[in-house]
Amino acid sequence: MPIEILMPALSPTMEEGTLAKWLVKEGDTVSSGDLLAEIETDKATMEFEAVDEGVIGKIMVEEGSEGVKVNTVIAVLLEDGESADDIGSAKAAPKDDAPKDDAPKADTSKETPDAKAPEAAAAPPAPKGGDGKRIFASPLARRIAADKGVDLSGVSGSGPHGRIVKADVEGLSASDTPKAAASKPAESSDAPKPAMAAGPSASTVAKMYEGREYTEVKLDGMRKTIAARLTEAKQTVPHFYLRRDIQLDDLLAFRATLNKQLEARGVKLSVNDFIIKACAIALQQVPDANAVWAGDRILKLTPSDVAVAVAIEGGLFTPVLQDAHHKSLSALSAQMKDLATRARDRKLAPHEYQGGSFAISNLGMFGIDNFDAVINPPHGAILAVGAGVKKPVVGKDGELAVATVMSVTLSVDHRVIDGALGAELLNAIKDNLENPMSMLA
């Protein structure tokens, strides 16, 4: 039976994408792991690999097509002995026996046949479960299962529409099958999906501006995702805000000294590098605040994985610096520059912008004195950083003086962090920045 190749979900937030470019054409023979297409997600352009082997029988979606929904059939793959004549019957076949999966995920694992298996070995016929319904599995997965005596009716597939692929069976034995099936948690279909904010329709708004000159800007995938996720965040996350002024004179002097010493190595530290380090250390000093909201529980992280907002054309990324508390200032600086550059080129891999428990949004370089940032779920907090400006301050001896002061606001998810705990975290960040040498200890 011809295999339907589906539009994959290449990121957790992806609901649709653009099929930017086909890397194969009809009639091409492909193997597992071969590149099929380039797909633009809401965050980046990514390559999509074949899971099965066969011949590209028909391309269903032309390259350049926008708004292709996840799980849409984009091409049909023919297996051995099949021809283009089988495609029509495959499309007309009833779907009642297809595995149900409310949130199918793309399988990008490479199913490379075992080198010891004879090339001429044919895949066993498609197996059926105890209820007589077909079990959907790739030819390679069926072959491995037959060699091991594994009953595929007890295996949960991780491929599109629950299709069983190599990764699901290669570590199993005949006796492991029931356990393997039981150990796969069922995916919940109750998870809320982000939705655009309710409001006047596009036509209603357009009528309000009839006779006025304007340019209509079409929303791309990134802007749609930003709108949906931040609307959801403000509607569902109980934000509260904590504010502090931080004196930067000691930090600026220390930074100047370090940069002079590091000049020969081509390293130049920014104030933002110190802020990342200060936050990472503060999350270790106040471990209860190093946490995320997980629906019905709180997850307390051990490492300090800090996300930093990076503005790009048409939107933003929040790449994550993992284990930031262990890294030197120069290492953080180099990694941040690399992540920011690739974010602007939309070349980040999903694991580089997913995760983290805490985020930083710095608009100080744009002259913004202070602002309130929106939490990016499931993070527990985000620090909004304003510009450092000269201000009059009262010294410890009561004398009036001038200092460089930076205003920061900590937006906190009250489900994860209470007021006193949030204040403790912000105080730790302030102490680290006002005593920069302590961050090197």
CORFEN-V283530 format. One record per backbone hydrogen bond with DSSP energy under -1.0 kcal/mol. NH is the residue of the N-H (numbers start at 1). CO is the residue of the C=O. E is the energy in kcal/mol with one decimal. If there is no record, write none. Layout:
BEGIN
nh->(NH/NH)
co->(CO/CO)
e->(E/E)
END
This chain:
BEGIN
nh->(3/5/7/14/17/18/19/20/21/23/27/28/30/33/34/36/37/38/39/40/41/45/46/48/50/54/55/56/57/58/60/61/64/65/68/70/71/72/74/75/76/77/78/82/86/87/90/91/92/98/112/117/121/129/132/135/138/142/143/144/145/146/147/148/149/150/154/155/159/162/163/164/168/169/170/172/180/181/182/183/205/206/207/208/209/210/212/224/225/226/227/228/229/230/231/232/233/234/235/236/237/239/240/242/244/246/248/252/253/254/255/256/257/258/259/260/261/262/265/266/267/274/275/276/277/278/279/280/281/282/283/285/286/289/290/291/292/293/294/296/299/301/306/307/308/309/310/312/315/317/320/321/324/326/332/333/334/335/336/337/338/339/340/341/342/343/344/345/346/347/352/353/357/359/360/361/363/366/367/368/379/380/382/383/384/385/386/387/389/391/393/395/398/401/403/405/406/408/409/410/411/412/413/414/416/417/422/423/424/425/426/427/428/429/430/431/432/433/434/435/438/439/440/441)
co->(77/75/72/11/68/40/65/18/38/36/56/25/54/50/31/48/48/21/46/18/44/346/39/37/34/30/78/28/76/76/74/74/19/62/17/15/7/69/5/5/58/3/55/79/83/84/86/87/88/95/110/114/118/133/129/127/164/138/139/140/141/142/143/144/145/145/151/152/163/159/160/136/165/166/166/169/176/177/178/179/201/202/203/204/206/207/209/220/221/222/223/224/225/226/227/228/229/230/231/232/233/237/412/410/408/406/404/248/249/250/251/252/253/254/255/256/257/258/262/263/262/270/271/272/273/274/275/276/277/278/279/281/282/286/287/289/299/378/297/294/292/290/321/358/319/360/317/315/312/310/352/306/304/323/328/329/330/331/332/333/334/335/336/337/338/339/340/341/343/342/349/350/305/381/307/383/385/363/364/363/376/357/411/359/409/361/407/368/405/403/401/399/395/393/391/389/246/244/384/242/382/240/380/238/413/413/418/419/420/421/422/423/424/425/426/427/428/429/430/431/435/436/437/438)
e->(-3.1/-3.0/-2.5/-1.4/-2.0/-2.2/-2.3/-1.6/-1.7/-3.1/-3.2/-2.2/-3.1/-2.6/-2.3/-3.3/-1.2/-2.9/-3.3/-2.8/-3.5/-1.3/-3.0/-2.9/-2.8/-2.4/-2.5/-2.9/-2.4/-1.4/-1.9/-1.6/-4.3/-1.5/-2.8/-2.3/-2.9/-1.8/-2.9/-1.4/-2.6/-3.4/-3.5/-2.2/-1.8/-1.3/-2.0/-2.2/-1.6/-1.9/-1.4/-1.4/-1.6/-2.7/-2.1/-2.7/-2.7/-2.4/-2.2/-2.5/-2.5/-2.3/-2.2/-1.8/-1.1/-2.4/-1.7/-1.7/-2.5/-1.7/-1.6/-2.6/-1.6/-1.5/-2.3/-1.7/-2.8/-2.4/-2.1/-2.1/-2.4/-2.5/-2.0/-1.1/-1.0/-1.3/-2.1/-2.3/-2.1/-2.7/-2.4/-2.4/-3.0/-2.3/-1.6/-2.3/-2.3/-2.3/-1.8/-2.3/-2.5/-1.5/-1.4/-2.0/-2.0/-2.9/-3.1/-3.0/-2.1/-2.4/-2.9/-2.1/-1.9/-2.5/-2.9/-1.7/-1.7/-2.3/-1.2/-1.6/-1.8/-1.2/-2.0/-2.5/-2.0/-2.8/-2.4/-2.4/-2.4/-2.1/-2.1/-2.2/-2.2/-2.0/-1.4/-1.7/-2.1/-2.0/-3.0/-2.1/-2.2/-2.5/-1.9/-3.0/-2.3/-2.8/-3.3/-2.3/-2.0/-2.4/-2.7/-3.1/-2.4/-1.5/-2.6/-2.4/-2.3/-2.5/-2.7/-2.2/-2.0/-2.7/-2.6/-2.2/-2.3/-2.2/-2.0/-1.2/-1.2/-3.4/-2.2/-1.5/-1.8/-1.3/-1.8/-2.9/-2.2/-1.5/-2.1/-1.5/-2.0/-2.0/-2.1/-2.7/-3.3/-2.8/-2.2/-2.5/-2.6/-2.8/-3.2/-3.5/-1.9/-3.2/-2.7/-3.2/-3.0/-2.6/-2.3/-3.5/-2.7/-2.8/-2.7/-2.5/-1.6/-2.7/-2.7/-2.4/-2.0/-2.1/-2.4/-2.5/-1.8/-2.1/-2.4/-2.6/-2.2/-2.0/-2.2/-1.1/-1.5/-1.3/-1.5/-1.0)
END
